[in-house]
Amino acid sequence: MLWQVLEGLSRNSAKQLRFLPGVVYVEEGAACGRSPEDRAETLAEVQATLHSAGLPWHSVALEEVFGLPPSVLRHLSQEPAAGDGAYKEAVNGFIQRQQVLGTQGASDSPSPVLREGQPSPQGPVRPPPAAQTEALVRLFSSVRTLTAKEELLQTLRTHLLLHVARTHGYSKVMMGDSCTRLAIKLLTNLALGRGAFLAWDTGFSDERHGDVVVVRPMREHTLKEVAFYNRLFTVPTVLTPTISTKAPEKASIHRLMEAFVLQLQAQFPSTVSTVYRTSEKLVKAPRAGQAPSHSSPHCLLCLCTLDVDCADSATAFGAQATLVLPQRQPPNPQAEMPTAPGGPPALGRDQSCCRETGPSQREGPRPHVLEQLCYGCRVNMKDLSSLDPLPPYILSEAQLRSHRAQVTQEIQEFLIEDSEEELETGLS
């Protein structure tokens, strides 16, 4: 994908791309259990490759998620689409920036963004603090299954990419998911209970974040085509092990679905294309009886609209029965009705209005987090022995949302809501 973008930016291209791209590399060695020496060697290879490409690049470590602000988990409104005049102004501004960067004499260069020998805006990469590395290792050590580890890694990577894009002013994030990977991801998400969000997880564009749109321009190419392209055009490649490298076929749902699809593809070459074409027919629509609105509650981790109903949802009952009921503690009769010497029975500490403790103080952050997750994320959080190792920005945002919902419920009876006739009159 990077090499095709470089070709599109070249002046020799028939249709020149008119945007200023940047490359983000997320270093995930700590989550995969790699040594600091191996991580430094891989990072040096990646830096050399990115420097030869001539694009602005940003290298971030996965440990930096422990320093993210809670605003990463909030849906920010997207700017309205501009008209034709604004588009022409943007094109003229792009041409002027190209001239300032000195692209007049770089027509033979594979990348017109930076001249050859010009340093990249990325400064020297410093290793993450040891405390953050230990916190990340502790977090992944608390996860029981490989399936939950892969889902957690993907979630943290998405949050980090979103933060980098917002920090440096990027409005689009281009992912390199191929047609084969998206077909595997579609079946995997179905097995993980994320069928309601397949249109966002596997579609060409993903607008769930609002101001930053995730696009997948490589979704028309299979893994075999990508491998042949890299081989024929001698594209420099850096191979890094993942969290599921050398894992058995049945170690996780992701590995099982990958082996299943690739084995079918070897026998029936139209398997991947059939699954992929099926995903193209999915439509991004709100749930039945709900209007499309950005003010509706979103999942704390995947930022999708909550798909759990407490009223009439069988999946919600299964998730709550699995995750909430084991957390309940048996009542203590001695604490409920202590007997005062020489007098009537006194109220227990749990029944006192002044000393009553809420669920958050008795059970920690688990109730705050679980009630704000979709069904698929709730199932994955079941494999975490404790939610305390989660990054602080997740726990802070969960506590803030719970407190806001509690205050809204307390003042709900004092709020004045417009009737349906008044709403229709205002819209007309």
C-alpha positions in Angstrom: 0.0 0.0 0.0 2.8 2.4 0.8 4.5 1.8 -2.5 1.3 2.3 -4.4 0.8 5.6 -2.6 4.4 6.7 -3.6 3.6 5.9 -7.2 0.4 7.9 -7.1 2.3 10.9 -5.6 4.9 10.8 -8.4 4.6 13.3 -11.2 4.9 10.4 -13.7 1.5 9.0 -12.5 -1.4 9.5 -14.9 -3.7 10.5 -11.9 -1.6 12.1 -9.3 -2.8 11.8 -5.7 -3.5 15.2 -4.1 -3.0 14.7 -0.4 0.0 14.8 2.0 0.4 11.3 3.6 2.3 10.2 6.6 3.3 6.8 7.9 2.6 5.6 11.4 4.5 2.5 12.8 3.2 1.0 16.0 5.8 -1.1 17.8 4.1 -4.0 19.6 7.2 -6.0 20.8 6.3 -5.8 24.4 2.9 -7.4 23.9 4.5 -10.2 21.9 7.2 -10.9 24.5 10.2 -9.8 22.5 13.4 -8.8 24.0 14.6 -5.1 24.0 17.5 -6.0 21.6 15.1 -7.6 19.0 12.8 -4.7 19.3 15.6 -2.2 18.7 16.9 -4.1 15.7 13.4 -4.3 14.1 12.8 -0.6 14.8 16.1 0.3 13.1 15.1 -1.6 10.0 11.7 0.1 9.9 13.2 3.5 10.3 15.6 2.9 7.4 12.7 1.8 5.2 10.5 4.7 6.1 13.4 7.2 5.7 14.1 5.8 2.2 10.4 6.3 1.3 10.7 10.0 1.9 7.4 10.5 3.7 6.8 12.0 7.2 6.7 9.1 9.6 5.8 8.6 13.2 7.0 5.7 15.3 5.0 5.0 18.5 5.2 2.2 21.0 2.2 0.3 22.2 3.1 1.3 25.7 2.1 4.8 25.0 -1.6 3.9 25.4 -1.0 4.3 29.2 -0.5 8.0 28.6 -3.5 8.6 26.3 -6.2 11.1 27.3 -9.8 10.0 27.9 -10.9 12.1 24.9 -9.7 9.4 22.6 -12.8 7.4 23.5 -15.2 10.3 22.6 -17.0 10.7 19.3 -16.0 14.1 17.8 -18.2 15.7 15.2 -16.9 15.7 11.6 -16.6 19.0 9.7 -19.3 19.5 7.0 -18.4 18.6 3.4 -17.0 21.5 1.4 -18.3 22.7 -1.9 -16.6 22.9 -5.3 -15.0 26.2 -4.5 -13.4 24.9 -1.3 -12.1 21.9 -3.3 -10.4 24.1 -5.8 -8.9 26.1 -3.0 -7.6 22.9 -1.3 -6.0 21.8 -4.6 -4.3 25.2 -5.1 -3.1 25.1 -1.5 -1.7 21.6 -2.1 0.2 22.7 -5.2 1.7 25.6 -3.3 2.8 23.3 -0.5 4.4 21.0 -3.0 6.3 24.0 -4.5 7.5 25.1 -1.0 8.8 21.6 -0.3 10.9 21.7 -3.4 9.2 19.2 -5.7 10.2 21.0 -8.9 13.4 19.0 -9.2 12.3 15.7 -7.7 10.3 14.3 -10.6 12.5 11.3 -10.8 12.2 10.6 -7.0 9.7 8.0 -5.9 8.2 10.4 -3.4 7.6 14.1 -4.1 6.8 15.0 -0.5 10.3 15.2 0.8 13.5 15.7 -1.2 16.2 13.0 -1.1 18.4 13.6 1.9 15.9 15.8 3.7 15.4 14.6 7.3 11.9 13.4 8.3 10.0 15.5 10.9 10.2 12.5 13.2 12.9 13.0 15.8 15.0 10.3 17.5 12.8 7.6 18.8 13.2 7.1 22.6 12.4 3.8 24.3 9.2 3.8 26.3 9.5 4.1 30.1 10.1 0.9 32.0 7.0 1.4 34.1 4.8 1.5 31.0 6.4 -1.6 29.6 5.8 -3.4 32.9 2.1 -2.2 32.9 1.6 -3.5 29.4 3.1 -6.9 30.1 1.0 -7.1 33.3 -2.1 -6.3 31.2 -1.6 -9.0 28.6 -0.5 -11.5 31.3 -3.9 -11.1 33.0 -5.7 -12.2 29.8 -6.5 -15.9 29.8 -7.1 -16.7 26.2 -5.2 -15.8 23.0 -8.5 -14.7 21.4 -9.0 -12.0 24.0 -5.4 -11.0 23.7 -5.7 -10.4 19.9 -8.9 -8.4 20.3 -7.4 -6.3 23.1 -4.3 -5.7 21.0 -6.4 -4.6 18.0 -8.4 -2.2 20.2 -5.4 -0.6 21.8 -3.7 -0.2 18.4 -6.8 1.5 17.0 -6.9 3.9 20.0 -3.2 4.8 19.5 -3.6 5.4 15.7 -6.6 7.6 16.4 -4.7 9.7 18.9 -1.7 10.1 16.5 -4.0 11.1 13.6 -5.8 13.7 15.7 -2.5 15.0 17.2 -0.9 15.5 13.8 -4.0 16.7 11.9 -4.8 13.7 9.7 -8.4 13.3 8.7 -8.1 9.8 7.2 -6.3 6.6 8.3 -5.5 4.1 5.5 -5.3 0.5 6.7 -3.6 -2.2 4.7 -6.3 -4.9 5.2 -6.4 -7.1 2.1 -9.4 -8.9 0.7 -8.3 -12.2 2.3 -7.8 -10.6 5.7 -11.2 -8.9 5.5 -12.9 -12.3 4.7 -11.2 -13.9 7.7 -12.1 -10.9 9.8 -15.8 -11.1 8.8 -16.1 -14.7 9.9 -14.1 -14.1 13.0 -16.3 -11.2 14.1 -19.4 -13.3 13.5 -18.0 -15.9 15.9 -17.1 -13.3 18.4 -20.6 -11.8 18.5 -19.8 -8.6 16.5 -22.2 -9.3 13.6 -24.0 -6.0 14.1 -20.8 -4.1 13.3 -19.6 -6.0 10.2 -20.3 -3.1 7.9 -18.0 -0.9 9.9 -15.3 -3.5 10.6 -15.0 -4.8 7.1 -16.3 -1.9 4.9 -14.3 0.5 2.8 -14.8 3.4 5.2 -15.4 3.4 8.9 -16.9 6.7 10.3 -17.5 5.6 13.9 -14.9 8.1 15.2 -16.4 11.1 13.6 -13.5 13.4 12.8 -11.1 10.6 11.7 -12.3 8.2 9.0 -10.7 4.8 8.6 -10.4 3.6 5.0 -9.3 0.3 3.5 -8.0 0.9 -0.1 -6.4 -2.6 -0.3 -9.6 -4.5 0.1 -9.8 -5.4 -3.6 -6.5 -7.3 -3.5 -5.9 -10.8 -2.1 -2.8 -11.8 -0.1 -1.4 -13.7 -3.2 -1.6 -10.6 -5.3 0.1 -8.5 -2.7 2.9 -11.1 -2.4 3.4 -11.2 -6.1 3.5 -7.4 -6.3 6.1 -7.2 -3.6 8.2 -9.8 -5.3 8.1 -8.4 -8.8 8.7 -4.8 -7.8 11.2 -5.7 -5.1 9.3 -3.8 -2.4 11.4 -3.6 0.8 9.7 -5.6 3.5 10.3 -5.9 7.3 8.9 -9.1 8.9 7.9 -8.8 12.6 6.4 -11.6 14.7 2.9 -11.1 16.0 1.2 -12.2 19.2 -0.1 -15.3 17.5 3.1 -16.3 15.7 3.8 -20.1 15.9 0.5 -20.6 17.7 -1.4 -23.8 17.0 -4.3 -23.8 14.6 -6.9 -24.0 17.4 -5.2 -21.6 19.8 -7.7 -18.8 19.1 -10.8 -18.1 17.0 -8.7 -15.9 14.8 -6.2 -18.6 14.0 -9.0 -21.2 13.5 -10.8 -19.0 11.0 -7.6 -18.1 9.2 -6.8 -21.8 8.7 -10.3 -22.6 7.7 -10.5 -19.8 5.0 -7.0 -20.5 3.6 -7.6 -24.2 3.3 -10.9 -23.6 1.5 -9.2 -21.1 -0.7 -6.6 -23.6 -1.7 -9.3 -26.1 -2.8 -11.9 -23.6 -4.0 -10.3 -20.4 -5.3 -13.5 -18.4 -5.2 -14.0 -18.7 -1.4 -12.4 -15.4 -0.4 -14.1 -13.5 -3.2 -17.5 -14.9 -2.3 -17.2 -14.0 1.4 -15.8 -10.6 0.5 -18.7 -9.8 -2.0 -21.1 -10.8 0.8 -19.6 -8.2 3.1 -20.1 -5.5 0.4 -23.8 -6.0 0.6 -24.0 -5.0 4.3 -25.6 -1.7 5.0 -24.7 0.7 7.8 -28.2 1.4 9.3 -29.4 2.0 12.9 -31.2 -0.6 14.8 -34.9 -1.1 14.4 -36.8 1.6 16.3 -33.8 3.9 16.7 -33.0 7.0 14.8 -29.4 7.6 13.6 -27.8 9.9 16.2 -24.3 10.5 17.5 -25.7 11.2 21.0 -26.6 7.6 21.5 -24.4 5.6 23.8 -21.3 4.0 22.3 -19.2 1.1 23.4 -16.3 2.1 25.6 -13.7 0.1 23.6 -14.8 -0.3 20.0 -16.7 3.0 19.9 -19.7 1.4 18.1 -23.3 1.9 19.1 -24.3 -0.3 22.0 -26.2 -3.4 20.8 -27.3 -4.6 24.3 -30.9 -4.1 25.4 -31.8 -4.8 29.0 -35.5 -5.2 28.0 -35.8 -7.9 25.4 -32.4 -9.1 24.3 -31.3 -12.7 24.7 -27.6 -11.8 24.0 -27.7 -9.1 26.7 -29.1 -11.6 29.2 -26.4 -14.1 28.3 -23.6 -11.5 28.7 -25.0 -10.1 32.0 -25.6 -13.5 33.4 -22.1 -14.6 32.6 -20.3 -11.5 33.7 -22.3 -9.9 36.4 -23.8 -12.7 38.4 -20.5 -14.3 39.4 -19.4 -10.9 40.8 -22.2 -10.9 43.4 -21.3 -11.6 47.0 -23.5 -13.6 49.4 -25.2 -11.4 52.0 -23.8 -11.3 55.5 -26.6 -11.7 58.0 -24.5 -10.4 60.9 -23.8 -7.1 59.1 -27.5 -6.8 58.2 -29.1 -7.1 61.7 -26.6 -6.5 64.4 -28.1 -6.5 67.9 -27.3 -3.7 70.2 -26.8 -4.7 73.9 -29.9 -3.8 76.0 -31.9 -2.4 73.1 -33.8 -3.1 69.9 -32.0 -4.5 66.8 -30.0 -1.7 65.1 -29.7 -1.1 61.4 -26.6 -2.7 59.7 -23.9 -0.7 58.0 -25.2 -1.7 54.6 -28.7 -0.4 55.4 -27.5 3.0 56.7 -28.3 5.8 54.4 -25.2 7.7 55.5 -22.8 4.8 55.1 -24.2 3.2 52.1 -21.6 2.2 49.5 -22.4 1.9 45.8 -21.5 -1.0 43.6 -18.4 0.8 42.3 -16.9 0.9 45.8 -17.7 -2.7 46.6 -16.7 -4.3 43.3 -14.1 -1.9 41.8 -14.3 -0.6 38.2 -15.8 -3.7 36.7 -19.5 -2.6 36.9 -18.6 0.8 35.4 -16.8 -0.8 32.5 -19.1 -3.7 31.7 -22.3 -1.7 31.5 -20.7 0.4 28.7 -19.5 -2.4 26.5 -21.2 -4.0 23.5 -21.9 -7.7 23.5 -18.7 -8.7 21.8 -16.5 -6.6 24.0 -18.2 -8.0 27.1 -17.4 -11.5 26.0 -13.8 -10.6 25.6 -13.6 -8.8 29.0 -14.7 -12.1 30.5 -11.2 -13.5 29.9 -9.6 -10.7 32.0 -9.1 -11.8 35.6 -9.2 -8.1 36.7 -9.9 -4.8 35.0 -7.4 -2.9 37.2 -4.5 -3.4 34.7 -6.4 -1.6 31.9 -5.0 1.8 30.8 -6.1 4.7 33.0 -7.9 6.5 30.1 -10.3 3.6 29.8 -11.1 3.5 33.5 -11.4 7.3 33.7 -13.8 7.5 30.8 -15.9 4.7 32.2 -16.2 6.4 35.6 -17.1 9.7 34.0 -19.8 8.1 31.8 -21.3 6.3 34.8 -21.3 9.4 36.9 -22.9 11.4 34.1 -25.6 8.7 33.6 -26.3 8.6 37.3 -26.7 12.4 37.5 -29.0 12.3 34.4 -31.2 9.7 35.9 -31.5 11.6 39.2 -32.7 14.8 37.4 -34.7 13.0 34.7 -38.0 13.7 36.4 -37.3 17.4 36.5 -36.5 17.7 32.8 -39.0 19.1 30.3 -39.1 17.1 27.0 -40.7 18.2 23.8 -43.7 16.3 22.6 -43.9 14.6 19.2 -46.1 17.4 17.8 -43.6 20.1 18.8 -40.7 18.2 17.3 -42.6 17.8 14.0 -43.5 21.5 14.0 -39.9 22.5 14.6 -38.6 20.2 11.8 -41.2 21.6 9.4 
